[in-house]
Amino acid sequence: MVLAGLIRKLGNQLAEIRERALKSILCKIEHNLICYADLIQERQLFLHLLEWFNFPSVPVKEEVLNLLSRLVKYPPAVQHLVDLGAVEFLSKLRSNVEPNLQAEIDGILDGLFLLPSEVPALSSASYQANQTELSKNPEILTGYFPQDKSNFQQMEAPPQPVVNQTVKCLKFSTFPWLSLTTTDRHVLSSNESSLRSSNHTLIWNTCELLKDVIMQDFPAEIFLQRPKIVQSLLSLLKLAFGGDGKHRLALQSVSCLQQLCMYLRNRLNFHRDPGFFSNKQDTVSQNSSLSYCHEARGTHHSQNPSPGSSSPRPSVVGRTGQRPRGDGQDWDAVSSSGSSSHAHVNSRISIHSPLDMGHIDLPELETEDTLELQFQQLSLPQFCVSILESTVPLLRTGSRQMIIRVLELLAEDMTLIGEAISTDIWDDSSLFGIDMKEKLLLVLGALGETMCYHKSSISSEQPEVMLVHHRMAFISISLFAVRLLQTLLPVEKASEFLPEPMSTALFLLSLDMPVSLEYPNIHEAVVAYLEQLNSENYSIYKRTAEAVYSIECTCNFLSDLEKEGEKNLLELVELADQALRSFSYHQHFPLIKEIISICSKIWKSAQASPLLQGESQKVLLHMLSHPLPQVKAETYHCCLEITKECLGVHNVTTSVSSLCNGIHFLLHPKVLYEICVFGIQDPKSEVCQVT
């Protein structure tokens, strides 16, 4: 109760009361009256410690941060702080405090990135023991992301740089951190500046250089870890709607981003299994993944290894024939061929080319603000969603080439999305999950609007070339949109999350007959989403689909009648039954006469099966009681004509038995009952007079 009272006072409006409560808690800790195991269970304590910096007067800031720094050594404390949004809060607070306090905040953030298995146990004694152990092993504290020898550790880059138990939506987040030499950084910086130039020719040439050289020279993840080039390329996409040839720069940017997506996919496959994945055909090459395999497993089992232990990349210049490429196969993470079992330890100091095992002096790594760089990096999910946000608006341009190129980029991007983001994103309540979900919903809404735009632009008033453009755009964008939905959004969650524009677009797509015939799997997926989204639209679709199927059966029935040879009467009867359901649409009256003739022929034959006779009788009864008066009248008229044909005076010389065979189908009790009870009493003269 005493502790709860002190914690409550930490949120008091008076600075003096807050300060006395804090000093009282610190004093009790110092004299072992309370231990950290007591404090870390109090969620309210962490809330008040974070809110401490929101008051107008903020005394003893260093003591508050120091207490947080000590508490963050324990898993429950980390969980409470992450749930309260401490990462984002402290990241913003860092720039508003004195330099000496910034280091304290960095230490707290370090603690928030630790996996639970790396955090000390819950007792003061074990805490002291762990402090001693850490002091004996300074390597454990090296760098921003501690190494984990058992598996990849995933970390999300700011503004939400945390992946923990509360983040459910990630399959893959960030690549292992790679340090760069001074020359490498200069090359990237030079290209960044060129992309921001106002000289169109310079931008064009820079994009060509990126595709032909730079993206092949650097591992693809470098462009996410230093995202300025990617951000510049995304900015260039806005020129797609500009004149004076500016759209050509947007096309160049699309091409660069597509190539980057391809290389990222290769790197992702490589990091998952360095010993298996290889683009190279030469399996005995020293630079192949076979020679890399041992070293990769020795140094890259952590998803985010410490920058201090990351292997520096070789310089861009002066390395002719030995420069590693961005395909995931070379020695940018150190080849182990010809090295001892301790090669991975020595590799932290220098890297040896697999082509020259002699001593090589590599350029020194200048000091970088690695912490700040890692806060600025893009995670793979952020990169994928950024591409969606920037490129979907381009699908409404009037340029066929632009739409094709953008869709090619989006196809590559969708592959990465499937590898990086899981369907759990819709249940993810973390800050990162909420942010990704909001962005994806905006993208899906924009896709739906784009589909509706191209669909509504298809009209007879348009020139043929524009009709083709909008039709192809509608189909292509629809295919991408449905596949994106299948990748990200489970059908059962569609009604809860899918935006209205996408719902409307899916309804239009469900009624598109050519798409349903050419892409049956896509059509099935669309119908499944539509069923969850809008019961009224789904009902319209079902009735439309039934009418279309019935008309198709009508055509097949008439077509089969014209074929020579013996006919399958049971199949014809089934087609006739289906054909009657759409009669109000096609109103093809010769169909009725053909059906009556089939019924007469079936009952005339002594070899007809009872099943066939029963099915044909059902069809006849449907026609005699059809809701459309025209159908009913035509049915009675055709029956009368057959009766006259069989019993007319022109058949006076024919035996009675053979004459009656043609009207056997009318002599069944059910048929006679229908004629006598309903036909004679029918209000329509066309029916009652015939009977």
TIBA-412265 format. One line per field, with one value per residue (C-alpha): residue number from 1; x, y, z. Coordinates in Angstrom, 3 decimals. Each point is the difference from the previous one (the first is absolute). Example, Ala and Ser with C-alpha at 12.3 -4.5 7.8 and 13.67 -1.06 7.14 Angstrom:
k	c(1:2);
east	c(12.300:1.370);
north	c(-4.500:3.440);
up	c(7.800:-0.660);
! end
This chain:
k	c(1:2:3:4:5:6:7:8:9:10:11:12:13:14:15:16:17:18:19:20:21:22:23:24:25:26:27:28:29:30:31:32:33:34:35:36:37:38:39:40:41:42:43:44:45:46:47:48:49:50:51:52:53:54:55:56:57:58:59:60:61:62:63:64:65:66:67:68:69:70:71:72:73:74:75:76:77:78:79:80:81:82:83:84:85:86:87:88:89:90:91:92:93:94:95:96:97:98:99:100:101:102:103:104:105:106:107:108:109:110:111:112:113:114:115:116:117:118:119:120:121:122:123:124:125:126:127:128:129:130:131:132:133:134:135:136:137:138:139:140:141:142:143:144:145:146:147:148:149:150:151:152:153:154:155:156:157:158:159:160:161:162:163:164:165:166:167:168:169:170:171:172:173:174:175:176:177:178:179:180:181:182:183:184:185:186:187:188:189:190:191:192:193:194:195:196:197:198:199:200:201:202:203:204:205:206:207:208:209:210:211:212:213:214:215:216:217:218:219:220:221:222:223:224:225:226:227:228:229:230:231:232:233:234:235:236:237:238:239:240:241:242:243:244:245:246:247:248:249:250:251:252:253:254:255:256:257:258:259:260:261:262:263:264:265:266:267:268:269:270:271:272:273:274:275:276:277:278:279:280:281:282:283:284:285:286:287:288:289:290:291:292:293:294:295:296:297:298:299:300:301:302:303:304:305:306:307:308:309:310:311:312:313:314:315:316:317:318:319:320:321:322:323:324:325:326:327:328:329:330:331:332:333:334:335:336:337:338:339:340:341:342:343:344:345:346:347:348:349:350:351:352:353:354:355:356:357:358:359:360:361:362:363:364:365:366:367:368:369:370:371:372:373:374:375:376:377:378:379:380:381:382:383:384:385:386:387:388:389:390:391:392:393:394:395:396:397:398:399:400:401:402:403:404:405:406:407:408:409:410:411:412:413:414:415:416:417:418:419:420:421:422:423:424:425:426:427:428:429:430:431:432:433:434:435:436:437:438:439:440:441:442:443:444:445:446:447:448:449:450:451:452:453:454:455:456:457:458:459:460:461:462:463:464:465:466:467:468:469:470:471:472:473:474:475:476:477:478:479:480:481:482:483:484:485:486:487:488:489:490:491:492:493:494:495:496:497:498:499:500:501:502:503:504:505:506:507:508:509:510:511:512:513:514:515:516:517:518:519:520:521:522:523:524:525:526:527:528:529:530:531:532:533:534:535:536:537:538:539:540:541:542:543:544:545:546:547:548:549:550:551:552:553:554:555:556:557:558:559:560:561:562:563:564:565:566:567:568:569:570:571:572:573:574:575:576:577:578:579:580:581:582:583:584:585:586:587:588:589:590:591:592:593:594:595:596:597:598:599:600:601:602:603:604:605:606:607:608:609:610:611:612:613:614:615:616:617:618:619:620:621:622:623:624:625:626:627:628:629:630:631:632:633:634:635:636:637:638:639:640:641:642:643:644:645:646:647:648:649:650:651:652:653:654:655:656:657:658:659:660:661:662:663:664:665:666:667:668:669:670:671:672:673:674:675:676:677:678:679:680:681:682:683:684:685:686:687:688:689:690:691);
east	c(0.000:2.892:1.558:-3.318:-0.403:3.473:-0.626:-3.283:1.791:2.391:-2.882:-0.860:-0.304:2.412:3.658:1.084:-2.302:1.131:3.664:-0.422:-1.841:2.772:2.779:-1.916:-0.178:3.707:0.885:-1.985:1.775:3.393:-0.719:-1.523:-3.441:-1.426:1.569:-0.380:-2.187:-2.595:0.204:-0.126:-3.463:-1.447:-1.196:-1.077:3.599:1.208:-2.893:0.854:3.736:-0.701:-2.559:2.598:1.373:-3.422:-0.383:0.973:2.619:2.283:2.429:2.549:-0.240:3.244:-1.281:-3.200:1.905:2.490:-2.839:-1.521:3.414:0.249:-3.578:0.275:2.316:-3.057:-2.537:-3.220:1.350:0.859:-3.487:-1.697:2.118:-0.535:-3.761:-0.060:1.787:3.272:2.125:-1.682:-0.256:3.672:1.098:-1.732:1.142:3.639:0.323:-1.440:2.385:3.614:2.745:0.934:-3.620:-0.160:2.511:-2.234:-3.011:2.052:0.767:-3.702:-0.808:2.768:-1.759:-3.316:1.582:1.229:-1.732:-1.512:2.623:2.736:-1.551:1.040:-2.183:-2.282:1.966:2.396:2.673:-0.113:0.000:3.313:1.382:-0.986:1.562:3.277:-0.307:-0.632:3.029:2.120:-1.455:-0.013:-0.611:-3.587:-0.595:1.618:-2.300:-3.673:-1.364:1.377:1.001:-2.025:1.760:-3.170:-2.273:-0.699:-1.170:-2.485:-0.086:-2.288:1.507:-1.343:-2.326:-1.069:3.350:-1.210:-0.946:-1.152:-2.774:-2.603:0.893:-1.730:0.059:3.630:1.491:3.211:1.075:3.563:3.150:3.203:1.730:2.884:2.663:1.496:3.423:0.541:0.152:-3.248:-1.767:1.386:-1.370:-3.466:0.062:0.998:-2.916:-2.398:1.024:-0.321:-3.545:-0.985:1.397:-2.196:1.921:-2.152:2.918:2.004:-2.930:-0.476:3.682:0.018:-2.912:1.860:3.098:-2.060:-1.444:3.173:2.615:-0.937:-2.857:2.132:3.010:-1.681:-2.144:-3.605:-0.672:2.479:-2.654:-2.447:2.553:0.971:-3.415:0.656:0.436:-3.271:-1.766:1.292:-1.184:-3.444:-0.096:0.779:-3.192:-1.982:1.297:-2.164:-2.757:2.375:0.694:3.211:1.198:-0.034:-1.987:3.097:1.807:-2.886:0.357:3.702:-0.809:-2.514:2.646:2.540:-2.487:-1.000:3.621:0.516:-3.012:1.476:3.349:-1.695:-1.829:3.315:1.601:-2.961:0.326:3.724:-0.263:-2.528:2.352:3.451:1.166:-2.885:-0.945:2.208:-0.515:3.350:0.435:3.637:-0.428:3.739:0.610:1.847:-2.507:-3.016:-2.303:1.820:3.096:-2.104:-2.177:2.259:0.826:-3.599:-1.081:2.770:-0.770:-3.542:-2.244:-1.329:-2.552:1.537:3.601:1.963:1.439:3.217:0.315:-1.291:2.533:1.025:-0.639:2.924:0.515:-1.778:3.146:3.249:-1.571:-0.341:-1.354:-0.478:-2.881:-2.950:-3.331:-3.447:-1.244:0.716:2.782:3.221:2.293:-1.474:-0.671:3.453:0.900:1.439:1.882:3.573:-0.496:0.210:-2.883:0.549:-0.377:-3.172:1.763:2.800:-2.473:-1.138:3.331:0.599:-1.391:2.024:-0.983:-0.578:2.192:2.928:0.661:2.980:-0.004:-2.169:-0.431:-3.620:-1.264:-0.693:-3.571:-0.739:-2.144:-3.687:-2.932:-1.182:-2.824:-1.490:0.432:-1.824:-2.840:-0.263:0.105:-3.030:-1.247:-1.064:-3.733:0.371:1.769:-2.694:-2.865:1.785:0.164:-3.717:-0.807:2.133:-0.863:-3.737:-0.921:2.052:-2.478:-2.427:2.343:-0.934:3.282:-0.192:3.763:-0.155:-2.757:1.835:3.289:-1.684:-1.854:3.278:1.477:-3.058:0.245:3.546:-1.082:-2.897:2.421:1.987:-3.196:-0.892:3.425:-0.016:-3.572:-2.357:-3.787:0.174:0.437:-3.763:0.120:3.245:-0.552:3.630:0.939:1.758:-2.912:-2.552:2.122:0.461:-3.698:-1.089:2.346:-1.121:-3.653:0.717:1.784:-2.877:-2.470:2.060:0.215:-3.776:-0.522:2.442:-1.809:-3.344:1.536:1.199:-3.255:-2.147:2.207:-0.984:-2.794:-0.984:0.705:3.715:2.399:0.953:3.567:-1.242:-2.492:2.841:2.167:-2.624:-1.104:3.528:0.753:-3.154:0.799:3.690:-0.568:-2.844:2.225:2.664:-2.546:-1.582:3.382:1.042:-3.183:0.694:3.498:-1.007:-3.685:-1.760:-3.483:-1.679:1.405:-1.078:-3.257:1.843:2.876:-0.446:-0.670:-3.232:1.689:1.603:-3.320:-1.651:2.845:-0.255:-3.724:0.679:2.719:-2.271:-2.401:2.752:-0.628:3.297:2.043:-1.954:0.650:3.679:0.948:-2.339:2.149:-0.014:-3.759:-0.540:2.052:-1.975:-3.307:1.268:0.902:-3.267:-2.032:1.573:-0.234:-3.517:-2.918:-2.067:2.746:0.723:-3.689:0.052:3.095:-1.613:-3.147:2.060:2.229:-3.051:-1.512:3.253:0.273:-3.611:0.561:3.105:-2.089:-2.551:2.703:1.395:-3.477:-0.715:3.478:-0.321:-3.321:1.640:2.724:-0.397:-0.051:-1.516:-0.591:0.289:-3.624:0.643:2.624:-2.372:-2.742:2.380:1.064:-3.656:-0.806:2.859:-0.919:-3.521:1.412:1.295:-2.924:-1.062:3.361:0.421:-3.718:0.943:-3.452:1.179:1.698:-3.408:-0.993:3.304:-0.412:-3.575:1.251:2.688:-2.608:-2.267:2.873:1.046:-3.504:-0.583:2.892:-0.710:3.692:0.130:1.100:-2.302:2.661:0.049:-3.789:-0.222:2.527:-1.696:-3.370:1.378:1.146:-3.439:-1.790:2.324:-0.935:-3.752:0.204:2.612:-0.437:0.367:-3.413:1.705:1.923:-3.098:-2.102:2.698:0.307:-3.740:0.024:2.876:-1.753:-3.162:1.957:1.566:-3.433:-1.453:2.981:-0.518:-3.840:-0.741:-2.187:3.050:0.922:-3.298:1.782:2.532:-0.546:-1.277:2.767:2.776:-1.855:-0.393:3.730:0.771:-2.274:0.860:1.869:-3.326:-1.936:1.804:-2.267:2.256:-0.065:-3.769:-0.536:2.037:-1.949:-3.457:0.372:2.162:0.062:-3.774:-0.398:2.823:-1.101:1.963:-2.107:3.084:0.262:-3.560:-1.252:2.786:-0.801);
north	c(0.000:2.377:-0.658:0.516:3.362:1.136:-1.041:1.928:3.118:-0.197:1.292:2.923:3.457:1.520:-0.477:-0.107:-2.933:-1.887:0.582:-1.133:-3.154:-0.856:0.545:-2.118:-2.898:0.349:0.034:-3.184:-1.691:1.099:-1.454:-3.218:0.759:-0.669:-1.715:0.321:-3.103:2.029:3.022:-1.703:-1.394:3.524:1.179:3.338:0.685:-0.066:2.178:2.676:-0.190:0.686:2.719:1.639:1.799:1.341:2.347:3.694:-0.469:-3.021:-0.400:-2.800:-1.216:-1.932:-1.992:-0.931:-1.178:-1.858:-1.872:-0.899:-1.150:-2.405:-1.262:-0.681:-2.917:-2.153:-1.522:1.182:3.553:-0.164:-1.315:2.811:2.700:-1.312:-0.290:3.618:1.194:0.773:-0.556:2.721:2.294:-0.302:0.322:3.378:1.025:-0.684:3.065:2.274:-0.801:0.770:-2.046:-1.802:-1.174:-1.140:-2.736:-1.128:-0.184:-1.959:-2.527:-0.386:-0.514:-2.595:-1.886:0.111:-1.763:-2.984:-3.317:-1.513:-2.784:2.627:1.858:-0.711:-1.876:1.755:0.574:2.566:-2.586:-1.419:3.521:0.709:-3.306:0.796:3.438:-1.660:-2.481:2.757:1.912:-3.086:-0.378:3.484:-1.506:-0.700:3.733:0.838:1.564:0.765:-3.445:-2.810:-3.188:-3.146:-3.212:-2.041:1.785:3.181:2.853:2.279:3.712:2.619:3.330:3.354:1.655:-3.356:-1.762:-2.896:-3.547:-1.910:-2.237:2.705:0.378:-2.863:1.076:-0.492:-2.960:1.913:3.461:1.230:-1.501:-0.393:3.361:0.654:2.619:1.920:1.374:3.686:-0.559:-1.981:2.766:2.568:-1.966:-0.186:3.657:1.040:-1.916:1.434:3.519:-0.752:-1.317:3.252:2.081:2.210:-1.213:-2.629:-1.451:-0.472:-1.739:-2.280:-0.947:-0.588:-2.419:-1.842:-0.138:-1.337:-2.807:-0.943:0.410:1.177:-2.414:-2.857:1.223:0.383:-2.541:1.060:0.493:2.899:2.095:-0.687:0.604:3.285:0.848:3.417:-1.445:-1.936:3.109:2.005:-2.659:0.029:3.800:-0.254:-2.005:3.207:1.171:-2.605:2.570:2.739:1.175:0.853:-3.592:-0.099:-3.228:-1.694:0.644:-1.631:-3.043:-0.130:0.117:-2.836:-2.058:0.604:-0.935:-3.151:-1.085:0.759:-2.180:-2.872:0.319:0.246:-3.230:-1.663:1.319:-1.161:-3.507:0.098:0.999:-2.730:-2.678:1.217:-3.521:-0.810:3.145:0.949:1.855:-1.170:-3.001:-0.598:-2.082:-0.179:3.749:1.325:2.810:-2.325:-0.568:-3.287:1.864:2.606:-2.449:-0.720:3.628:1.161:-2.440:1.154:3.681:0.575:-2.132:3.186:1.826:3.282:-0.561:2.685:2.642:-0.309:-3.605:0.425:-0.677:3.155:-0.128:0.445:3.301:0.815:1.037:-1.854:-3.444:-0.935:-3.511:-0.506:2.283:-1.986:0.380:0.449:-3.483:-1.501:-2.303:1.908:0.650:3.205:-1.967:-1.692:-3.207:-2.742:-1.879:-0.699:1.345:-1.673:-0.801:3.407:1.951:1.682:1.526:1.447:1.254:2.681:1.681:-0.499:-1.781:-2.057:-0.373:-3.607:0.760:1.273:-1.462:2.234:2.986:2.804:3.416:1.037:3.550:0.949:0.237:3.519:0.370:0.058:0.801:-3.573:0.395:2.894:-1.826:-3.026:2.203:1.401:-3.303:-1.442:-3.424:-2.293:0.438:3.795:-0.071:-2.198:2.152:3.191:-1.351:-0.770:3.500:1.694:-2.107:-0.736:3.615:-0.492:-2.643:2.770:1.570:-0.104:-1.652:-3.695:-0.328:1.547:-2.341:-3.071:0.988:0.845:-3.318:-1.828:1.821:-0.763:-3.693:-0.084:2.050:-2.363:-2.914:1.832:0.918:-3.663:-0.705:2.933:0.579:-2.637:-0.033:0.610:3.696:0.535:-1.201:1.819:2.756:1.133:3.463:-1.490:-2.290:2.804:2.241:-2.717:-0.883:3.606:0.368:-3.276:0.979:3.282:-1.920:-2.479:2.886:1.717:-3.256:-0.368:3.562:-0.604:-3.176:1.835:2.878:-2.245:-1.994:3.139:1.379:-2.879:1.339:-0.015:3.740:-0.598:-0.570:-3.626:0.559:1.426:-2.843:-2.491:2.026:0.203:-3.600:-1.380:2.290:-1.135:-3.691:0.310:2.167:-2.268:-3.075:1.726:1.295:-3.424:-1.691:2.675:-0.663:-3.732:0.700:2.326:-0.201:-3.215:-0.294:-0.122:3.441:1.698:1.413:1.565:1.672:0.260:3.604:0.837:0.870:-3.439:-1.636:1.807:-0.961:-3.671:0.064:1.365:-2.597:-2.847:0.897:0.076:-3.089:-0.033:0.230:-2.861:-2.196:0.871:0.105:-2.423:-0.087:3.789:0.020:-2.497:2.160:3.112:-1.763:-1.231:3.569:1.366:-2.498:1.355:3.655:0.711:-2.423:2.099:0.171:-3.686:-0.785:2.045:-1.886:-3.379:0.834:1.334:-3.075:-2.279:1.936:-0.171:-3.729:-0.504:1.909:-2.076:-3.166:1.360:0.433:-3.463:-1.552:1.546:-0.836:-3.669:-0.295:0.962:-2.623:-3.124:-3.463:-1.449:2.516:-0.328:0.623:0.212:2.690:1.892:-0.105:1.390:2.799:0.758:0.284:2.479:1.919:0.762:1.982:2.792:0.088:3.415:1.329:-1.638:-0.762:-2.392:-1.588:-2.669:-1.543:-1.009:-1.943:-1.867:-0.955:-1.259:-2.094:-1.555:-0.872:-1.580:-2.018:-1.326:-1.199:-1.450:-2.447:-3.236:-0.285:3.346:-0.342:1.105:2.507:1.655:0.078:1.489:2.752:0.939:0.119:2.444:2.296:-0.200:0.818:2.983:1.289:-0.536:1.987:2.559:3.466:1.733:-0.086:-0.057:-3.164:-1.713:0.955:-1.170:-3.305:-0.710:0.995:-2.395:-2.832:0.673:-0.098:-3.353:-1.360:1.137:-1.502:-3.367:-0.149:1.973:-1.360:-0.407:-2.962:-1.848:-2.955:-0.343:-2.377:1.611:-1.426:1.576:3.319:0.242:-0.568:3.619:1.422:-2.426:2.774:1.881:-2.960:-0.375:0.784:2.841:1.707:-0.453:1.363:3.112:0.568:-0.616:1.812:2.951:0.186:0.102:2.529:2.248:3.660:0.424:-0.824:-1.178:-2.868:-0.919:0.015:-2.353:-2.488);
up	c(0.000:0.802:-3.410:-1.782:1.754:-1.044:-3.597:0.003:1.248:-2.956:-2.115:2.298:-1.578:2.557:-0.929:3.679:0.771:-3.083:0.871:3.647:-1.127:-2.470:2.554:2.496:-2.482:-0.851:3.698:0.676:-2.928:1.325:3.463:-1.416:1.416:-3.441:-2.987:-3.722:-0.071:1.918:-2.268:-3.389:0.698:0.408:-3.424:1.493:1.043:-3.607:-1.126:2.582:-0.757:-3.692:0.782:2.283:-3.076:-1.046:2.989:-0.327:2.734:-0.423:2.928:0.531:-3.621:0.321:3.012:-1.855:-3.071:2.185:1.728:-3.348:-1.197:2.936:-0.275:-3.725:0.774:0.766:-2.448:1.742:0.063:-3.695:-0.733:1.954:-1.646:-3.513:0.546:1.209:-3.162:1.756:-3.101:-2.029:3.048:0.956:-3.629:-0.209:3.493:-0.882:-2.216:2.721:2.871:0.810:-1.693:3.224:0.384:-3.622:0.805:2.878:-2.329:-2.523:2.734:0.786:-3.664:-0.135:2.754:-1.816:-2.969:2.043:-0.481:3.176:0.068:0.244:2.947:3.619:2.443:2.472:3.198:1.348:0.660:-3.518:-1.345:1.754:-1.254:-3.538:0.252:0.998:-2.867:-2.497:1.186:-0.639:-3.510:-1.532:-3.452:1.007:0.309:-3.323:-2.552:-0.133:-0.813:2.220:-1.762:0.365:-1.017:-0.289:-2.430:-1.891:2.210:-1.682:0.771:-1.463:-1.034:1.293:0.320:1.467:0.551:2.131:-0.769:3.038:1.170:-0.638:-3.697:-1.792:-3.610:-1.015:-1.797:-0.667:1.090:-0.519:-1.471:2.034:0.291:-2.410:0.662:-2.903:-0.779:-0.610:-3.742:0.022:1.869:-2.428:-2.977:1.558:0.994:-3.523:-1.512:2.571:-0.971:-3.712:0.427:1.716:-2.840:-2.188:-3.072:-1.716:-1.935:3.199:1.686:-3.019:-0.079:3.758:-0.306:-2.746:2.217:2.890:-2.113:-1.840:2.713:3.481:0.718:-1.217:1.948:3.400:1.843:-0.483:3.711:0.029:-1.763:2.831:2.726:-1.697:-1.486:-1.568:-3.501:0.333:1.289:-2.950:-2.447:1.599:-0.310:-3.720:-0.491:0.487:-3.382:-1.762:-0.488:-1.169:-3.522:-1.840:0.160:3.806:-0.100:-1.468:3.286:1.841:-2.263:0.806:3.690:-0.392:-1.780:2.791:2.716:-1.856:-0.253:3.687:0.890:-1.991:1.768:3.403:-0.717:-0.849:3.178:2.044:-1.397:0.567:3.668:0.617:-1.295:-1.087:-0.784:-2.307:-1.893:-2.929:-3.272:-1.328:-2.271:1.025:3.140:0.710:-0.131:3.026:0.223:-0.031:2.937:0.662:1.091:1.733:1.876:2.972:0.624:-0.369:2.660:2.253:-0.188:-1.170:2.168:1.523:-2.017:1.129:1.075:1.723:-2.296:1.884:-1.071:-3.527:-2.693:-1.892:-3.724:-2.389:-1.745:-3.235:-1.840:-0.448:0.203:-3.677:-0.440:3.729:0.807:1.434:-1.741:1.496:-0.878:3.403:-1.160:0.534:2.881:1.388:3.170:-0.192:-1.810:2.122:-2.730:0.961:3.540:3.373:2.305:1.642:-3.250:1.159:2.990:-2.095:-2.581:2.409:-0.466:-3.712:-3.037:-2.441:-3.598:-0.999:-3.031:2.002:3.429:0.608:2.308:-1.313:1.569:-0.271:0.402:3.596:1.159:1.155:3.057:-0.864:2.230:-0.371:2.477:-1.930:-3.315:1.310:1.159:-3.526:-1.883:-1.764:0.930:-2.817:0.811:0.047:-3.361:-1.557:1.258:-1.095:-3.538:0.093:1.251:-2.652:-3.045:0.264:-0.981:-3.200:-1.176:-0.986:-2.533:-3.663:-0.898:-0.812:0.427:3.475:1.138:-1.314:1.666:3.295:0.036:-0.624:3.001:2.128:-0.899:1.414:2.992:0.730:0.173:2.670:1.847:0.213:1.501:2.449:1.237:1.376:0.048:3.766:-0.748:0.347:3.625:0.843:2.560:0.159:-1.240:-2.995:-0.824:0.210:-2.231:-2.635:0.125:-0.580:-2.959:-1.562:0.318:-1.802:-2.744:-0.371:-0.150:-2.700:-1.972:0.162:-1.241:-2.841:-1.071:0.029:-1.979:-2.828:0.007:-0.236:-2.798:-2.303:-2.191:-3.663:-0.182:0.547:-2.924:-0.474:1.140:3.308:0.408:-0.300:2.398:2.760:-0.458:0.255:2.932:1.825:-0.456:0.911:3.075:1.119:-0.178:2.097:2.530:0.557:0.371:2.497:1.965:-0.050:1.333:2.831:0.893:1.090:-1.499:3.405:0.895:-3.225:1.371:2.932:-1.795:-3.776:-1.152:-1.825:-3.349:-0.113:0.870:-2.924:-2.320:0.979:-0.749:-3.487:-0.497:1.086:-2.835:-2.629:-2.117:-1.983:3.217:1.584:-3.040:-0.432:3.708:1.833:3.161:0.251:-0.581:2.815:2.362:-0.973:0.670:3.383:1.056:-1.401:2.031:3.185:-0.995:-1.233:0.107:-2.424:-2.621:0.485:-0.576:-3.209:-1.113:0.742:-1.972:-2.867:-0.017:-0.048:-2.910:-1.944:0.612:-1.081:-3.247:-0.603:0.466:-2.485:-2.621:0.685:-0.235:-3.380:-1.216:1.000:-1.780:-3.278:0.298:-2.072:1.467:3.152:2.766:3.759:0.966:3.756:-0.534:-2.310:2.636:2.644:-2.333:-0.766:3.703:0.496:-3.163:1.285:2.956:-2.238:-2.407:1.263:-1.278:-3.406:-0.820:-2.777:-0.623:-2.492:3.026:1.417:-3.081:0.027:3.662:-0.570:-2.930:2.194:2.667:-2.612:-1.465:3.414:0.950:-3.471:0.414:1.855:0.946:1.838:3.612:2.833:1.099:-3.400:-0.166:3.491:-0.732:-3.273:1.772:2.565:-2.794:-1.651:3.252:0.532:-3.414:0.539:3.247:-1.007:1.609:-3.377:-1.793:-3.406:0.868:1.393:-3.050:-2.421:1.867:-0.208:-3.667:-0.818:1.882:-2.023:-3.271:0.888:0.933:-3.340:-1.813:1.620:-0.082:-3.188:-2.811:-2.194:2.236:-0.545:-1.600:2.814:2.933:3.182:2.196:-2.012:-0.116:3.727:0.674:-0.917:2.697:2.799:1.794:0.393:1.350:3.314:2.994:1.229:-3.388:-0.410:3.529:-0.836:-3.241:1.450:3.307:-1.008:-3.786:-0.532:2.834:-1.144:-0.313:-3.207:-3.030:-1.910:2.499:0.921:-3.580:-1.101:2.771);
! end
